[in-house]
């Protein structure tokens, strides 16, 4: 049972409560299975001790008046209390379109309990209480192990809602009042101070500032906003104050539309039945089909009588649900989840992990996924007689006073080179133009290409390339002495990871909110199969859908809020761990090391894990090939018929083999 696929069936009305509530619900379910397992296991000990077969196995014997009724009472409690999740699961599975693991378990325990209780009350036959209680115990253990190993209920919608501040500074004449954002109306004027989040979508009516929209749109560079420009709720304001006229808030806001996209995608995401569920579904049909045929055959076409026919039918229906099936997949899941986490992969959705072997196309976000997500110095060009380090130290000293991402990139490079920065004075900043300061009595300016054009200073030929760079120019007393080109650096691992993926026959694409020039440069350098630039969140989601309609099994890798709808829509959503909580909580798998090379590992891990699951299911169910016909009495007239002792031995053997085989996965992943 893939619990991660049951995330969005309930409580999807309130965004924040929805996901938080589900997380609590999931944790409660784990605790519930654990509690039921412990209580049931304790009560199972006397039931096993009262069983004649177990007494024979262990070489002891005792009885007391009414022992059968005490065993019946304990087994009935275990059946109702321990079996309740499976009985409820049967109802859910059948209402959702077909039998699975819960149906198979529910059939086996119901038949075992009903028949055994009838025998205690006088029917001629065998008591199967020991099989009933051990089956419930093992299945509870398996589900508890599995749920615990994949714990990580989705908080995506809650995280999205947290991006919006709770209050806004509303301007009324000369007064400014703090109001809840739910009270904002279209046409209200709000003040956004430096460093604050924008509380609603709107238009700048006063002031100018640089806004960081990277988490929302994917544009890596802060966007300059002046009077008349649109702003998005959830963006982070730079170092200027702006007044904004509210255009949309609440339900109509951009961020809320992203929330709705994520919610819809998560609710409609394909409910792929996992491997164990499919196997259990087939066994449920076999248990019912063969059981009914066995009963009819012995009841109406032999002289053995109704009691014998009923006993054979019950034996078939109990044996068809092997104890090992409850642990076959959970053990592999628990081990592979732990191993994957050690290797930088956090698995939140097991079905997606199983399906990673099917990936035929992968769509990468650019900023923060294929690239570092921050500005780094690409090259330094000196146009006077000073050295590269001297120019960088000079610029780094001036930019220390600025909070702009470009300034941070330059200062970080100077620190990396361990340069001694000179002292500065008279620092000043002109929005959209640049900064200036005095160093050793000389005035220096660090300016944009636009400033050079305004001043009629010719741009050096080397400053313009087809690379995705942002260039700043350094002037001394109005004379150009050099320039520094910065870019969002491509991760060192990206190139190798993409080559590995392409070698595996996987189509590699990129979808980014960044501009055409930047997208083209990155796609060319990494030799991608295709790219899409200036893509909005809903367009990323539409691209995933388009690829799926073309028959591709699509993985999406991203790190921002703008990636959340596409991560939810993709067959497999992979979040880069260094990104936003929203991306991580929407994805099926998280790369904790933020390395694209881990995606190739993910596919190998997925294939190896799936192989082990198949092997374990073969071991878990394989004995049925022999056990079911013998239980049905195919060789009865040859004097061969399976008895509970042989059935128990076969069950135990297949459980041990499954446990040992799951452990072999460790050798596969040994580094």
DASULCOR-V637590 format. One record per residue. N is the residue number from 1. SS is DSSP state (hx for helix, st for strand, lp for the rest). PHI is phi in whole degrees, 0 to 359 (none if undefined). BURIAL is b if it has 24 or more other C-alpha atoms within 12 Angstrom, else e. Layout:
BEGIN
N:SS:PHI:BURIAL ; N:SS:PHI:BURIAL
END
This chain:
BEGIN
1:lp:none:b ; 2:lp:269:b ; 3:hx:294:b ; 4:hx:293:b ; 5:hx:274:b ; 6:hx:253:b ; 7:lp:290:b ; 8:lp:240:b ; 9:lp:269:e ; 10:lp:234:e ; 11:lp:51:e ; 12:lp:258:b ; 13:lp:269:e ; 14:lp:254:e ; 15:hx:300:b ; 16:hx:290:b ; 17:hx:294:e ; 18:hx:306:b ; 19:hx:284:b ; 20:hx:298:b ; 21:hx:298:b ; 22:hx:294:b ; 23:hx:300:b ; 24:hx:297:e ; 25:hx:297:b ; 26:hx:294:b ; 27:hx:298:b ; 28:hx:296:e ; 29:hx:298:b ; 30:hx:298:b ; 31:hx:297:e ; 32:hx:294:b ; 33:hx:298:b ; 34:hx:297:b ; 35:hx:297:e ; 36:hx:298:b ; 37:hx:298:b ; 38:hx:295:e ; 39:hx:297:e ; 40:hx:297:b ; 41:hx:298:b ; 42:hx:298:e ; 43:hx:285:b ; 44:hx:287:b ; 45:hx:302:e ; 46:hx:296:b ; 47:hx:299:b ; 48:hx:294:b ; 49:hx:295:b ; 50:hx:280:b ; 51:lp:283:b ; 52:hx:300:b ; 53:hx:294:b ; 54:hx:294:b ; 55:hx:301:e ; 56:hx:295:e ; 57:hx:300:e ; 58:hx:270:e ; 59:lp:76:e ; 60:lp:224:e ; 61:lp:209:e ; 62:lp:200:e ; 63:lp:202:e ; 64:lp:209:e ; 65:lp:301:e ; 66:lp:81:e ; 67:hx:302:e ; 68:hx:298:b ; 69:hx:288:b ; 70:hx:295:b ; 71:hx:299:b ; 72:hx:296:b ; 73:hx:294:e ; 74:hx:296:b ; 75:hx:295:b ; 76:hx:294:b ; 77:hx:297:b ; 78:hx:298:b ; 79:hx:300:b ; 80:hx:285:b ; 81:hx:285:b ; 82:hx:285:b ; 83:hx:275:b ; 84:hx:305:b ; 85:hx:302:b ; 86:hx:281:b ; 87:hx:294:b ; 88:hx:292:e ; 89:hx:298:b ; 90:hx:301:b ; 91:hx:299:e ; 92:hx:296:e ; 93:hx:297:b ; 94:hx:292:e ; 95:hx:287:e ; 96:lp:264:e ; 97:lp:117:e ; 98:lp:172:e ; 99:lp:288:b ; 100:lp:213:b ; 101:hx:302:b ; 102:hx:298:b ; 103:hx:296:b ; 104:hx:299:b ; 105:hx:296:b ; 106:hx:300:b ; 107:hx:298:b ; 108:hx:298:b ; 109:hx:287:b ; 110:hx:293:b ; 111:hx:297:b ; 112:hx:299:b ; 113:hx:291:b ; 114:hx:297:b ; 115:hx:292:b ; 116:hx:297:b ; 117:hx:295:b ; 118:hx:297:b ; 119:hx:295:b ; 120:hx:300:b ; 121:lp:274:e ; 122:lp:131:e ; 123:lp:293:e ; 124:lp:281:e ; 125:lp:168:b ; 126:lp:254:b ; 127:lp:265:b ; 128:lp:249:b ; 129:hx:298:b ; 130:hx:297:b ; 131:hx:291:b ; 132:hx:301:b ; 133:hx:288:b ; 134:hx:291:b ; 135:hx:297:b ; 136:hx:297:b ; 137:hx:301:b ; 138:hx:294:b ; 139:hx:293:b ; 140:hx:296:b ; 141:hx:299:b ; 142:hx:301:b ; 143:hx:292:b ; 144:hx:296:b ; 145:hx:302:b ; 146:hx:295:b ; 147:hx:295:b ; 148:hx:295:b ; 149:hx:286:b ; 150:lp:249:b ; 151:lp:303:b ; 152:lp:157:b ; 153:lp:299:b ; 154:lp:291:b ; 155:lp:242:b ; 156:hx:305:b ; 157:hx:291:b ; 158:hx:297:b ; 159:hx:295:b ; 160:hx:297:b ; 161:hx:299:b ; 162:hx:291:b ; 163:lp:295:b ; 164:lp:272:b ; 165:lp:295:b ; 166:lp:277:e ; 167:st:230:b ; 168:st:226:b ; 169:st:267:b ; 170:st:273:b ; 171:st:264:b ; 172:st:230:e ; 173:lp:67:e ; 174:lp:266:e ; 175:st:261:e ; 176:st:235:e ; 177:st:242:e ; 178:st:275:e ; 179:st:232:e ; 180:st:291:e ; 181:hx:294:b ; 182:hx:292:e ; 183:hx:270:e ; 184:lp:289:b ; 185:lp:236:b ; 186:lp:302:e ; 187:lp:98:e ; 188:lp:296:b ; 189:st:257:b ; 190:st:234:b ; 191:st:259:b ; 192:st:242:b ; 193:lp:276:b ; 194:lp:305:e ; 195:lp:81:e ; 196:lp:274:b ; 197:st:277:b ; 198:lp:285:b ; 199:lp:278:b ; 200:lp:201:b ; 201:st:292:b ; 202:st:184:b ; 203:st:232:b ; 204:st:291:b ; 205:st:249:b ; 206:st:200:e ; 207:lp:89:b ; 208:lp:213:b ; 209:st:195:b ; 210:st:263:b ; 211:st:249:b ; 212:st:271:b ; 213:lp:250:b ; 214:hx:301:b ; 215:hx:292:b ; 216:hx:268:b ; 217:hx:247:b ; 218:lp:92:b ; 219:lp:289:b ; 220:lp:288:b ; 221:lp:269:b ; 222:lp:304:b ; 223:st:259:b ; 224:st:286:b ; 225:st:237:b ; 226:lp:232:b ; 227:lp:308:e ; 228:lp:96:e ; 229:lp:279:b ; 230:st:278:b ; 231:st:234:b ; 232:lp:251:b ; 233:lp:301:b ; 234:lp:103:b ; 235:lp:290:b ; 236:st:255:b ; 237:st:287:b ; 238:lp:277:b ; 239:lp:258:b ; 240:lp:246:b ; 241:lp:262:b ; 242:st:226:b ; 243:st:253:b ; 244:st:233:b ; 245:st:270:b ; 246:st:292:b ; 247:st:257:b ; 248:st:206:b ; 249:lp:216:b ; 250:hx:60:b ; 251:hx:301:e ; 252:hx:269:e ; 253:lp:289:b ; 254:hx:304:b ; 255:hx:296:b ; 256:hx:293:b ; 257:hx:293:b ; 258:hx:296:b ; 259:hx:303:b ; 260:hx:296:b ; 261:hx:301:b ; 262:hx:296:b ; 263:hx:300:b ; 264:hx:297:b ; 265:hx:297:b ; 266:hx:292:b ; 267:hx:287:b ; 268:hx:261:e ; 269:lp:304:b ; 270:lp:309:b ; 271:lp:273:b ; 272:lp:297:b ; 273:lp:291:b ; 274:lp:282:b ; 275:hx:304:b ; 276:hx:297:b ; 277:hx:296:b ; 278:hx:294:b ; 279:hx:299:b ; 280:hx:295:b ; 281:hx:300:b ; 282:hx:295:b ; 283:hx:296:b ; 284:hx:297:b ; 285:hx:298:b ; 286:hx:296:b ; 287:hx:302:b ; 288:hx:290:b ; 289:hx:299:e ; 290:hx:292:b ; 291:hx:301:b ; 292:hx:295:b ; 293:hx:299:b ; 294:hx:300:b ; 295:hx:298:b ; 296:hx:299:e ; 297:hx:299:b ; 298:hx:285:b ; 299:hx:286:e ; 300:hx:248:e ; 301:lp:237:e ; 302:lp:213:e ; 303:lp:258:e ; 304:lp:281:e ; 305:lp:92:e ; 306:hx:295:e ; 307:hx:300:e ; 308:hx:296:b ; 309:hx:300:b ; 310:hx:294:b ; 311:hx:298:b ; 312:hx:297:b ; 313:hx:299:b ; 314:hx:297:b ; 315:hx:301:b ; 316:hx:300:b ; 317:hx:289:b ; 318:hx:281:b ; 319:hx:295:b ; 320:lp:297:b ; 321:lp:261:b ; 322:lp:287:b ; 323:lp:305:b ; 324:lp:298:b ; 325:hx:298:b ; 326:hx:291:b ; 327:hx:247:b ; 328:hx:307:b ; 329:hx:272:b ; 330:hx:307:b ; 331:hx:295:b ; 332:hx:296:b ; 333:hx:299:b ; 334:hx:300:b ; 335:hx:289:b ; 336:hx:293:b ; 337:hx:295:b ; 338:hx:295:b ; 339:hx:295:b ; 340:hx:298:b ; 341:hx:300:b ; 342:hx:297:e ; 343:lp:263:b ; 344:lp:88:b ; 345:st:236:b ; 346:st:259:b ; 347:st:265:b ; 348:lp:255:b ; 349:lp:229:b ; 350:hx:296:b ; 351:hx:300:b ; 352:hx:297:b ; 353:hx:297:b ; 354:hx:302:b ; 355:hx:277:b ; 356:hx:298:b ; 357:hx:292:b ; 358:hx:269:b ; 359:lp:306:b ; 360:lp:244:b ; 361:st:216:b ; 362:st:231:b ; 363:st:251:b ; 364:st:260:b ; 365:lp:285:b ; 366:hx:268:b ; 367:hx:294:b ; 368:hx:85:b ; 369:hx:247:b ; 370:hx:280:b ; 371:st:247:b ; 372:st:289:b ; 373:st:86:b ; 374:st:214:b ; 375:st:285:b ; 376:st:231:b ; 377:st:287:b ; 378:st:269:b ; 379:st:201:b ; 380:st:234:b ; 381:st:244:b ; 382:st:258:b ; 383:lp:249:b ; 384:lp:238:e ; 385:lp:266:e ; 386:lp:277:e ; 387:lp:267:e ; 388:hx:300:b ; 389:hx:294:b ; 390:hx:296:b ; 391:hx:296:b ; 392:hx:296:b ; 393:hx:296:b ; 394:hx:298:b ; 395:hx:293:b ; 396:hx:299:b ; 397:hx:298:b ; 398:hx:290:b ; 399:hx:287:b ; 400:lp:303:b ; 401:lp:275:b ; 402:lp:255:b ; 403:lp:259:e ; 404:lp:294:b ; 405:hx:305:b ; 406:hx:295:b ; 407:hx:299:b ; 408:hx:298:b ; 409:hx:299:b ; 410:hx:291:b ; 411:hx:297:b ; 412:hx:299:b ; 413:hx:294:b ; 414:hx:297:b ; 415:hx:294:e ; 416:hx:300:e ; 417:lp:275:e ; 418:lp:55:e ; 419:lp:274:e ; 420:lp:274:e ; 421:lp:269:b ; 422:lp:289:e ; 423:lp:277:e ; 424:lp:235:b ; 425:st:212:e ; 426:st:55:e ; 427:st:291:e ; 428:st:215:e ; 429:st:233:e ; 430:st:242:e ; 431:lp:305:b ; 432:lp:81:e ; 433:lp:251:e ; 434:st:150:b ; 435:st:230:b ; 436:st:216:b ; 437:st:195:b ; 438:st:260:b ; 439:st:227:b ; 440:lp:51:e ; 441:lp:84:e ; 442:st:262:e ; 443:st:265:b ; 444:st:242:b ; 445:st:235:b ; 446:st:244:b ; 447:st:229:b ; 448:lp:271:b ; 449:hx:301:b ; 450:hx:299:e ; 451:hx:294:b ; 452:hx:300:b ; 453:hx:299:e ; 454:hx:301:e ; 455:hx:272:e ; 456:lp:73:e ; 457:lp:269:e ; 458:lp:287:e ; 459:lp:285:b ; 460:lp:299:e ; 461:hx:300:e ; 462:hx:293:e ; 463:hx:284:b ; 464:lp:253:e ; 465:lp:226:e ; 466:lp:273:e ; 467:lp:282:b ; 468:lp:277:b ; 469:lp:236:b ; 470:st:249:b ; 471:st:248:b ; 472:st:244:b ; 473:st:248:b ; 474:st:248:b ; 475:st:246:b ; 476:st:243:b ; 477:lp:51:e ; 478:lp:87:e ; 479:st:259:b ; 480:st:286:b ; 481:st:246:b ; 482:st:164:b ; 483:st:211:b ; 484:st:236:b ; 485:st:256:b ; 486:st:240:b ; 487:st:206:b ; 488:st:289:b ; 489:st:290:b ; 490:st:288:b ; 491:lp:299:b ; 492:lp:301:e ; 493:lp:278:b ; 494:hx:301:b ; 495:hx:299:b ; 496:hx:295:b ; 497:hx:297:b ; 498:hx:291:b ; 499:hx:298:b ; 500:hx:300:b ; 501:hx:297:b ; 502:hx:293:e ; 503:hx:297:e ; 504:lp:274:e ; 505:lp:81:e ; 506:lp:263:b ; 507:st:284:b ; 508:st:248:b ; 509:st:236:b ; 510:st:228:b ; 511:st:233:b ; 512:lp:223:b ; 513:lp:279:b ; 514:lp:287:b ; 515:lp:288:b ; 516:hx:302:e ; 517:hx:298:e ; 518:hx:296:b ; 519:hx:300:b ; 520:hx:297:b ; 521:hx:297:b ; 522:hx:293:b ; 523:hx:300:b ; 524:hx:292:e ; 525:hx:296:b ; 526:hx:267:b ; 527:lp:55:b ; 528:lp:285:b ; 529:lp:282:b ; 530:st:176:b ; 531:st:212:b ; 532:st:228:b ; 533:lp:252:b ; 534:lp:49:b ; 535:lp:267:b ; 536:lp:274:b ; 537:hx:309:b ; 538:hx:292:b ; 539:hx:286:b ; 540:hx:297:b ; 541:hx:297:b ; 542:hx:294:b ; 543:hx:297:b ; 544:hx:301:b ; 545:hx:298:b ; 546:hx:298:e ; 547:hx:297:b ; 548:hx:297:b ; 549:hx:294:e ; 550:lp:279:e ; 551:lp:94:e ; 552:lp:277:b ; 553:lp:263:b ; 554:st:257:b ; 555:st:253:b ; 556:st:238:b ; 557:st:239:b ; 558:st:201:b ; 559:lp:223:b ; 560:lp:243:b ; 561:hx:300:b ; 562:hx:296:b ; 563:hx:269:b ; 564:hx:304:b ; 565:hx:299:b ; 566:hx:290:b ; 567:hx:298:b ; 568:hx:287:b ; 569:hx:284:b ; 570:lp:298:b ; 571:lp:300:b ; 572:st:224:b ; 573:st:261:b ; 574:st:240:b ; 575:st:259:b ; 576:st:277:b ; 577:lp:300:b ; 578:lp:280:b ; 579:lp:276:b ; 580:lp:284:b ; 581:hx:300:b ; 582:hx:299:b ; 583:hx:299:b ; 584:hx:298:b ; 585:hx:282:b ; 586:hx:271:b ; 587:lp:281:b ; 588:lp:272:b ; 589:st:223:b ; 590:st:242:b ; 591:st:271:b ; 592:lp:291:b ; 593:lp:270:e ; 594:lp:59:b ; 595:lp:256:b ; 596:lp:301:b ; 597:hx:296:b ; 598:hx:292:b ; 599:hx:292:b ; 600:hx:297:b ; 601:hx:298:b ; 602:hx:304:b ; 603:hx:295:b ; 604:hx:295:b ; 605:hx:300:b ; 606:hx:301:b ; 607:hx:294:b ; 608:hx:296:b ; 609:hx:294:b ; 610:hx:299:b ; 611:hx:299:b ; 612:hx:296:b ; 613:hx:298:b ; 614:hx:299:b ; 615:hx:302:b ; 616:hx:294:b ; 617:hx:293:b ; 618:hx:296:b ; 619:hx:295:b ; 620:hx:292:b ; 621:hx:255:b ; 622:hx:301:b ; 623:lp:295:b ; 624:hx:298:b ; 625:hx:302:e ; 626:hx:269:b ; 627:hx:293:b ; 628:hx:296:b ; 629:hx:300:b ; 630:hx:293:b ; 631:hx:295:b ; 632:hx:288:b ; 633:lp:91:b ; 634:lp:302:e ; 635:lp:253:e ; 636:hx:303:e ; 637:hx:284:e ; 638:hx:266:e ; 639:lp:81:e ; 640:lp:247:e ; 641:lp:208:b ; 642:lp:290:b ; 643:lp:248:b ; 644:hx:307:b ; 645:hx:295:b ; 646:hx:294:e ; 647:hx:302:b ; 648:hx:295:b ; 649:hx:297:b ; 650:hx:297:b ; 651:hx:299:b ; 652:hx:298:b ; 653:hx:299:e ; 654:hx:294:b ; 655:hx:294:b ; 656:hx:297:e ; 657:hx:299:b ; 658:hx:299:b ; 659:hx:297:b ; 660:hx:294:b ; 661:hx:295:b ; 662:hx:299:b ; 663:hx:294:b ; 664:lp:296:b ; 665:hx:300:b ; 666:hx:298:b ; 667:hx:295:e ; 668:hx:297:e ; 669:lp:259:b ; 670:lp:297:e ; 671:lp:262:e
END
